[in-house]
Amino acid sequence: MKCSSKLIIGLALAMLVLAGIVLDFAYSPIQLPRTPLEFSLKPGSSLKSAAIQMKQAGALADDSSFVLLARLLGKTRQIKFGNYQLGKPLSRLELLDMISSGRSEQSQLTVIEGITFQELRALLNTHPKLGHDSVNLSEQELLKRIGAIESVAEGLFFPDTYNFSSGSSDLRVLQRAYQLMQQHLAQAWEQRDTDLPLATPYQALILASIIEKETGRGEDRAMIAAVFINRLKIGMRLQTDPTVIYGIGERFDGNLRRRDLTADTPYNTYTRNGLPPTPISLPGLESLQAVTHPAQSKALYFVAKGDGSSHFSNSLSEHNTAVNRYQLK
């Protein structure tokens, strides 16, 4: 009996010691290599993959112990993907709460695919939790402040959800969005199909921005990319309405008229060959992938079917028939 009591007491003491070690580990601040520190969690990340991504970014020293802590505490809920910013050292428990349940002091900005840079600036300027350091900067001054080498901002910022500490500079969010676009564009360009009629990553970005505006359903992206790629290969004009609308700018009243299609601007792909001079929107990852890996198709035309999808045709006669069917009912 005495041995049994001693064993029970010993086990209880050991459990208390272990609990103390776990609590100390959970609540002790993580030493960050710098602040603010940013990291991204990819969509669909598991707890393990999220921990590895955070370790690679410098937010964790050991991913395995972080995962073990989460499992001990029963905090293996769905990870919230996006871009995070740590403005100060957090405990592992606080970091776990941040990425799993969203309970944190972080604020959030969601940039959706297909908006323009002007619309992005409006989002930044009206966000109540951001420091508005860019509001009085010209486009060129803004690009210089974030370290961009381009002279035009359109299309340079990656659509995503950005988490940040309240009061952070909007320039920092823009810098992160710019760097993410550079990373995704470089990777897409490096892995591109070999026979594309595109000379530079920037040309791929321009075409991706057009595809973003033309796509009603995601599954059509690769086919829409094929149409434009096929046209570029044979020297046929792109003839895409979104570029014309972009060229009209603030004067566009929502109604695209025949005279708009014949009025020449640098963005009128009905009157000019090739690509417009810059992107016309912020393209997402799927549009970048569609440009660099278009569908294997000979299609040269497409028309909206009225349900968000498109009908694709190889010849003008087939296209005219589709227009009569879907557009002239």
C-alpha positions in Angstrom: 0.0 0.0 0.0 2.8 2.4 0.9 4.6 1.7 -2.4 1.3 2.3 -4.2 0.7 5.6 -2.5 4.3 6.7 -3.2 3.9 5.8 -6.8 0.6 7.8 -7.1 2.2 10.8 -5.4 5.2 10.5 -7.6 3.1 10.4 -10.7 1.0 13.3 -9.6 4.2 15.4 -8.9 5.6 14.4 -12.3 2.3 15.5 -14.0 2.5 18.8 -12.2 6.0 19.3 -13.3 5.1 18.4 -16.8 2.1 20.7 -16.7 4.3 23.5 -15.5 6.8 22.9 -18.3 4.0 22.9 -20.9 2.4 26.1 -19.5 5.8 27.9 -19.4 6.5 26.8 -22.9 3.0 27.9 -24.0 3.1 31.4 -22.4 6.7 32.4 -22.8 7.3 35.0 -25.6 8.7 33.8 -28.9 12.0 35.6 -29.8 11.5 37.1 -33.2 14.4 37.9 -35.5 12.8 41.3 -36.3 9.6 43.3 -35.9 7.4 43.7 -37.7 7.7 40.1 -39.0 5.4 38.9 -41.7 4.5 35.4 -42.7 2.0 33.8 -45.1 -0.2 30.7 -44.6 -1.3 29.0 -47.8 -5.0 28.1 -48.3 -5.7 24.6 -47.0 -2.7 24.6 -44.7 -2.8 21.9 -41.9 -1.5 22.7 -38.5 1.8 21.0 -39.4 2.3 22.8 -42.7 1.3 26.1 -41.0 4.0 25.5 -38.4 6.6 24.8 -41.0 5.7 27.9 -43.0 6.0 30.0 -39.8 9.3 28.4 -39.0 10.6 29.3 -42.4 9.5 32.9 -41.9 11.2 33.2 -38.5 8.0 33.2 -36.4 8.9 29.8 -34.8 12.2 28.2 -33.8 10.8 24.7 -33.7 7.7 23.6 -35.6 7.4 20.1 -34.0 7.0 21.4 -30.4 4.5 24.0 -31.6 2.4 21.2 -33.2 2.7 19.1 -30.1 1.5 22.0 -27.9 -1.5 22.5 -30.1 -2.5 18.9 -29.9 -2.0 18.8 -26.1 -4.3 21.8 -25.8 -6.8 20.5 -28.2 -6.3 23.4 -30.6 -6.1 21.7 -34.0 -8.9 23.7 -35.5 -8.9 24.9 -39.1 -6.1 27.2 -39.9 -7.0 30.6 -41.3 -4.9 31.3 -44.3 -3.6 34.7 -45.4 -0.8 37.1 -44.6 0.0 37.9 -41.0 2.1 40.5 -39.3 3.6 40.3 -35.8 4.3 43.7 -34.4 5.6 42.4 -31.1 6.7 39.1 -29.6 3.8 36.8 -28.8 3.5 33.6 -26.8 3.1 30.4 -28.6 -0.5 30.2 -27.3 -1.3 33.7 -28.6 0.2 32.7 -32.0 -1.8 29.5 -32.0 -5.0 31.5 -31.3 -4.1 34.0 -34.0 -3.9 31.4 -36.8 -6.7 29.0 -35.7 -9.5 31.0 -34.1 -8.8 34.5 -35.3 -8.8 35.9 -31.7 -6.0 38.4 -32.0 -5.3 42.1 -32.1 -4.7 41.8 -35.8 -6.7 43.8 -38.3 -7.4 42.6 -41.8 -7.6 43.9 -45.4 -9.0 41.7 -48.2 -7.9 42.6 -51.7 -10.1 40.8 -54.3 -9.0 39.8 -57.8 -9.9 42.1 -60.6 -10.0 45.4 -58.9 -7.8 48.3 -60.1 -5.0 50.0 -58.3 -7.2 53.1 -57.9 -9.8 50.9 -56.1 -7.0 49.4 -54.0 -5.9 52.9 -52.9 -9.5 53.7 -52.0 -9.6 50.6 -49.8 -6.4 51.6 -48.0 -7.5 55.2 -47.6 -10.7 54.3 -45.9 -9.5 51.5 -43.7 -9.9 52.6 -40.1 -7.1 50.5 -38.6 -4.3 51.5 -41.1 -1.9 54.4 -40.9 -2.5 56.4 -44.1 1.0 57.2 -45.1 0.4 56.9 -48.8 -2.7 59.1 -49.1 -0.8 62.2 -50.3 1.9 60.4 -52.4 1.8 60.3 -56.1 1.8 56.9 -57.8 5.5 57.2 -58.6 6.4 58.3 -55.1 4.4 55.4 -53.6 6.2 52.9 -55.9 9.6 54.3 -54.8 8.7 54.1 -51.1 7.9 50.4 -51.4 11.0 49.6 -53.4 9.2 48.9 -56.7 11.2 49.4 -59.9 8.2 49.8 -62.2 6.9 53.3 -63.2 3.1 52.3 -63.3 1.4 50.7 -60.3 -1.5 48.9 -62.0 -1.4 45.2 -61.7 1.6 45.0 -59.3 -0.2 44.0 -56.1 -1.3 40.5 -55.3 -5.0 40.0 -54.3 -5.1 38.3 -50.9 -6.1 38.7 -47.3 -3.6 40.8 -45.4 -3.4 40.7 -41.6 -1.6 43.4 -39.7 -1.2 45.1 -36.4 -3.6 48.0 -35.9 -1.9 51.3 -36.8 0.5 49.7 -39.3 1.5 51.8 -42.3 -0.5 51.2 -45.5 2.8 51.4 -47.3 3.9 48.2 -45.5 0.7 46.4 -46.6 1.4 47.6 -50.2 5.0 46.5 -50.0 3.9 43.0 -48.9 1.3 42.8 -51.7 3.9 43.9 -54.2 6.5 41.4 -53.0 3.9 38.6 -53.1 3.0 39.5 -56.7 6.7 39.5 -57.7 7.1 36.0 -56.1 4.0 34.5 -57.7 4.8 36.1 -61.1 8.4 34.9 -61.1 7.3 31.4 -60.2 4.6 31.3 -62.9 7.0 32.6 -65.5 9.7 30.2 -64.6 7.3 27.2 -65.0 5.5 28.6 -68.1 4.8 26.7 -71.3 7.7 27.1 -73.8 5.7 28.3 -76.9 4.1 31.4 -75.5 4.2 34.6 -77.6 5.2 36.6 -74.5 8.7 38.1 -74.1 8.7 39.1 -70.4 7.0 38.3 -67.1 5.4 41.8 -67.3 3.7 40.9 -70.6 2.3 37.8 -68.8 1.0 40.0 -66.0 -0.7 42.3 -68.5 -2.5 39.4 -70.2 -3.4 37.8 -66.8 -5.0 41.1 -65.8 -7.2 41.0 -69.0 -8.1 37.4 -68.3 -9.1 38.3 -64.8 -11.6 40.9 -66.1 -12.9 38.6 -68.9 -13.6 35.5 -66.7 -17.1 34.9 -65.4 -16.4 31.3 -64.3 -13.0 30.1 -63.0 -13.1 27.0 -65.2 -13.0 29.2 -68.3 -9.8 30.9 -67.5 -7.5 28.5 -69.3 -9.7 28.6 -72.5 -9.9 32.4 -72.4 -6.1 32.5 -72.1 -5.9 30.1 -75.1 -8.0 32.5 -77.2 -5.8 35.4 -76.5 -2.5 33.4 -76.9 -3.8 32.1 -80.2 -4.6 35.6 -81.4 -1.2 36.9 -80.4 0.5 34.1 -82.3 -1.2 35.0 -85.6 -1.1 38.7 -85.2 -4.8 39.0 -84.6 -6.0 41.9 -82.4 -7.2 40.9 -79.0 -10.5 42.9 -79.3 -11.4 42.7 -75.6 -13.9 45.2 -74.1 -12.2 45.4 -70.6 -9.1 47.1 -72.1 -11.3 49.7 -73.9 -13.2 50.4 -70.7 -9.9 50.8 -68.8 -8.8 53.3 -71.4 -12.0 55.3 -71.1 -11.3 55.6 -67.4 -13.6 57.7 -65.1 -15.6 58.8 -68.2 -17.0 55.3 -68.6 -20.7 55.4 -67.6 -21.4 51.6 -67.7 -22.5 51.6 -71.3 -19.9 50.6 -73.9 -20.9 52.1 -77.3 -19.8 51.4 -80.8 -18.0 54.7 -81.0 -15.9 53.7 -77.9 -14.7 50.6 -79.8 -13.4 52.8 -82.7 -12.0 55.7 -80.6 -8.2 55.0 -80.5 -6.4 54.9 -77.1 -3.3 53.0 -76.0 -5.7 50.5 -74.4 -8.1 50.0 -77.3 -7.3 46.5 -78.4 -9.9 46.9 -81.3 -7.7 49.6 -82.9 -4.2 48.5 -81.8 -2.3 45.3 -82.2 -0.8 43.3 -79.4 -1.1 43.9 -75.6 -2.0 47.2 -74.0 0.9 49.1 -72.3 0.1 48.1 -68.7 -2.1 45.7 -66.8 -5.7 46.8 -66.4 -6.5 45.1 -63.0 -4.9 43.1 -60.2 -4.8 39.5 -61.4 -5.0 36.5 -59.0 -2.9 33.4 -59.0 -5.4 31.4 -61.2 -5.1 34.0 -63.9 -1.3 33.9 -63.8 -1.5 30.2 -64.1 -3.9 30.4 -67.0 -1.6 32.7 -68.9 1.5 30.6 -68.4 -0.4 27.3 -69.0 -3.3 28.0 -71.4 -5.6 25.3 -72.6 -4.6 23.3 -75.6 -7.2 24.7 -78.1 -7.4 26.4 -81.5 -10.2 28.7 -80.4 -10.0 32.3 -81.5 -13.4 33.6 -80.3 -15.6 33.4 -77.2 -18.9 34.9 -76.3 -20.7 35.1 -72.9 -23.6 32.6 -72.6 -25.5 34.6 -70.0 -24.9 32.3 -67.1 -21.3 33.4 -66.3 -19.7 30.9 -68.7 -18.5 31.4 -72.2 -18.9 29.6 -75.6 -15.6 29.1 -77.5 -15.3 28.9 -81.3 -12.5 28.2 -83.7 -13.9 30.1 -86.7 -15.7 33.4 -87.2 -18.8 31.7 -88.7 -19.1 29.4 -85.7 -18.6 32.5 -83.5 -21.4 34.4 -85.3 -23.7 31.5 -84.8 -22.9 31.5 -81.1 -23.5 35.3 -80.9 -26.9 34.9 -82.5 -27.8 32.1 -80.1 -26.6 33.7 -76.8 -26.5 37.5 -77.4 -29.3 38.2 -79.9 -32.2 36.3 -78.3 
